[in-house]
Amino acid sequence: MSASARAHRLPAVQALLAVLVAVILAACSSGGTTSLPPGATGSTVPAITASPAPSATAEPTPVPAFPVSITDDEGTVIEIATEPQSIVSLSPANTEILFELGAGDRVVATDNASDYPAEAADLPDVIAFEGFTVVVDIERIVALEADLVVAAGLGFTPPDAVAQLRELGIPVIVVYAPTVEAVLSDIELIGAAIGASDAASALTATMRAEIDAISAAVASAGTPPRVFYEVGYDGITGLIYAPAAESFVAEMVTLAGAETITTADPNSYEIPLEVLITADPEVIVLGVNAYYMPTAAEVTARPGWDAMTAVKSGDIRVVEDTEVTRPGPRLATGLRNLASVIWP
């Protein structure tokens, strides 16, 4: 496998491996309140017009945000005693969420793939790849006096590293979102963990409204075309990588108004060429990023690909991959751009 394909495949596997774990936020959210409609008194007794005797009113006592109990995506309950001031992010999506929620100045280290926003790229790296092995620099995280680590689930952050950090007394929350709605829940989960619940709720409300509006718009655009979203391709082996069945990336393509071609397997990202030819995509969308930059001309020249409708018609289009496949705050932007290339 080429170096560029390897570099792309790892973030893709990180972003796409699907496991459905509920995000439980009840432990860290307050109960709802009931309000009366404007003008209602809450009683059928006529209002008394005489001025009541003055009475002293006490100011409500603010409820402290911390300590807080968080249940992460693996079902582990994490106690966070005080508002974290030295946060370590172990995935690009988590890094984006932290910065978007206004905690960028509290992030002291990230993984080596965190490249957005720009200021995140300059932070120290405490996680790296050695071949296909993920290595976490435990000693450096301890030296940075981290008081919260936001890790990636499904083994992307090695479970033994998570366990070791917790044994050292460092709170670690593990997040992984298999659906778009779960991405929004994880944003709120992280917001609760860092004392930014209001910002997280505002962000997810905006994202949800934008996603719903885009999905509604394309729903009336016409017959959904068969779309193959290319996650990766190895020119040496001929291996083709597509959205896994039931992954949030497959869901993104569907929300963009397409009939999504997937691997038909929730645990596999490889799709055989003959299966892809049989599926016969009408549109091929190439997800490009800094590590993977295929072109329409390269796709057209691939052996056997000229049998597909999309190649015959030249309907091979390009979109920024990280906005579509990274489960973070740019998903609404990614969906809008994806819908634009599917429905040009």
N, C-alpha and C positions, 0 to 999 in steps of 0.2 A: 504494500500500500504506500502510495506517495506520501511525502511529509505533509503536503497541504491537505490531503484527504484525511490523514490521521489526525491532524490538528482540528479539522472540522468535525470529524466523527465523534470525538470525545465530548465537545460541548453539546453536540446534537443528542448523544446518548444521555448526557446529563439532563438536557432539557426535556427529552421525550419519553423516557422510561416511565411507563404508566403504572401507578399503584393507587388504588382508591382508598384513601384514609380520611375519615371525617375530621374537620377542623372544629374543635370545641372551644368556643369563646365565652361560654356562660360563666366560667369560673372567674373571668376578669372583666365582666361587664355588669353594670348596675341595672336594677329593675326598672321597668317602664312606669310612667306616670300617666294618669288620666286627666284630661283637661276638659272643661266645659266649653260649649260653643260661645262665641261672642254674645254678650248681653244676657246670658243665662245666670240665674242666681243659685241654682242647685236646690231650690226649695219652692214649694207651691204656696208658702206663706207670704202674703204681701210684705214688701220691704218696709221697714220702719224708717220714717223720714227724720225723726229726732236724732240729733247728734249723740253718738254713744259717748260714754265716759272715757276719757283718755286712758290708754293702757300702755304699758311698756312692751316693746317688741324686741326680741333678741335676734341678733344676726345669726343666720344659720352657720353652723360649724362646717368648714370645708372638709370634704372627705379626702384624705390623702390618697394619691394614686399608687403609692407603694407602702408596704410590700404588696406584690401582686402574684397571683398563682396563674400560670399559663399551662394549658394542655396543648402540646405540639402535635404535628401531623402523624407521629408514631404512637400517640396516646400517652406519652410520658408527661407527668405533671412536674413543672419546673417552678420553683419558688425564687422570685427575684426580689431581694430585700430593699434595694434602693434604686433610684433611677440610674441606669447604666451611663457611664461617662467614657469608658474605653471599650468600644465595640469592635469585634472582629467578624468580618463577613467571609464565608467560605464558598460563595457562589456569586456569579455575575448578577443574577436576578436579585438576590438578597442585597447586594451592594446598591443596585439601582433603587430598590425600595427604600433603603435607609436614607439615601441622599434625597430622594423625592419627598420623604417625610420630614426633612429638615434636620436630620441627624448626621449629615456628612462631616461636620466638625468633630463628631465624637467617634467616627470610624478611624481606628488606628492601624488596621491591616486588612488585607483582602487576599483573594486567590489570584493566580497569575493570569486569569482570563477576564478579570474585571476591568473593562475598558471604557465604561460609561457611567457617569459623566466623566469628562476629561480629567478632572482633578482626582478621580479615583485611581486612574492608571499610575499615578506617582506614589501611591501608598505602598508600604512594604508588603511583600508577598509571603504568606505563611502556608501556602498550599501549592503544590506543583505536581506535574506528571513526570514519572520515570517510566517511559514506555507506556503501558496501559495501567500502571499502578499509580494511585493517588497517594501522595505523601504529605502529611500534615506536620508542620514544625511546632511541636508542642512546647519546646523550650522557649522559642521566641514569643509565643502567645503568652506564656507565663511571665516572661521578662517585660512584656508590654503592659502588664498588670490588667489584663482584660477582665472586665466584670460582666461581659455577655458575649457569647459566641453564637452566631446565627449560621447553622450548618445546613447542608443539602441532604435530603433524604434518599432512600432507595440505594444506600451504599455509596453514593457519590462522595460523601464525606465518610471515610471508613468508620464503621461502628466502633472499632477498638479505640480510635482516636477520640470519638465522642465520649466513650466510657472513661478514658483516661483523664480527659479534661474535667469531667464531672467528679471524678475521684479527687481531683485537686481542688475541688470547691468552686469551680467556674461554672456558672449557669450556661447550659447549651440548649437552645431550642432547634429542633430539626423540622424543616419545612420541605414539602414536595407537593406540587399541585398537578393532578391528572386532568383537571377540567378548567375552563375559563372561570367558572364561578369559584372554584377552589383557589385560583390565583387571587381573586378579590378577597377571599377569606384569609389567605395568608398575609396579605397586606395589612389587614386589620389585626391579625395575630401579632405581627411584628410591631405594629403601632402600639398595641397594648403593652408589649414587652419593653418598649423604650420610652413610654410615657407620652406617646403622640397619638392617642386614640382619636381625638377630634380631627386631626389632620388626615389620618387614615380613612376615617369615615367619609370625609369630604372628598378625598381622592377616589375612593371606590364608587361613591355615588356618581361622580362625574364620568368615570370610566364606564360604569354600567349604562348610563344614559346614552353615551356615545356608541357603545357596542349595540345596544338595542336599536338605536336610530339607523345605524348602518345596515344591520341585519334586516330591518323592516324595509329599507329602501331597495335592497337587492332582491327581496322576496317577490317584488312585483316587476322585476326587470325582464323576466322571461323564463324559458326552460333552462334549468341549471345545466351548464356544460360539464362534461366529465373532465376533471382537473387532476393532473399529477403534479404535486408539489415536491420538487426534488430536494431532499435533505442533503444528499451527498452522492458522489460517483467516483469510483476508483478506475482510472483509465488503464491500469495494469491488469487488474483482476477482472474488471468488468462488473464488479459488485455495484448494485444500485441501492440507494437508501431512500426510503419513503416514510411518511408518517405511519406510526404503528396504529393499529385499530384501537379506537376508543381513547387515543391520546388527545391532549388539548390542542395539539397542532392540527390534527385531523378535524377537530371541532372548529378551529379557526377557519379552515378552508370551507367547511360547510356553512358557517356563519357568513362567509363572504359570498354566499349564493351559488355554491358549486356542488356537484356530485363528486364527492371526494374519493380518490383512488388510494387505498391504504394497503398495508401488507397483509391485512385480514388476520393478523396475529397481534394481540396486545403486548407481547413480549419481544417481538422481532421488528427490526427496522430494515431488514433486507427484503427486496422484492425481486424475484427472478425476471429476467428479460422477457421470457415467454409469457409470464403472467401479466406483465405490463403491456405487452403487445396485444394480448387478448382483451385486456381492459380498454385498450385503444383510447387514450386521452385525446380530447378535442383541444385542450389547452395544456401546455407544460409551463409551469412556473418554476424558475430557478431561484432558490434562496441563496443569495450571495452575501458574503461578509469579508472581513479582512483576510481570512484564511482560505476561502473557497470562492473562486471567481470564474465560473464557467460562462461561456458565451453561447448564443443561439447557433453560431456557426459550428462550434465544437459539438454540440448536441446533434446537429444535422449530420455530421460526419461519423458519428458513432456507428459501429457495425450493427445492422439489424433495425436501427431506430427509424429508418425511412419507411417502415411498414405502418407507422402510426399516423393517424389523421392529423395530429398537431404538427408533426414534422412536415407532412405533405403540404399543409396549408400555411406553414410558417408561423403558427400561433405559439411561439416560444417567447416567454416574457420573463422579466427580471424584477425581483423585489428585494429590499433589504431584509436579510434573514433574521437578524437579532431582534428586530421589532415584532416579528411574527412568532418566533420560536422561543424567545426568552420570556419566562413567566413573570413579568414585572410590570411596571407602570406605563410602559410604552405599547401595551397590547392594543389599545384602541387605535393608536396611530398605525400600528402594523395592520390591523384589520381594515382600516380605511384604504391604505395603500394596496393591500392584497385585493380588496374588492375592485379597486380602480384598474388593476392589471387584468383581472378576470373579466370585468365589464368595461373595456376601454372606452 
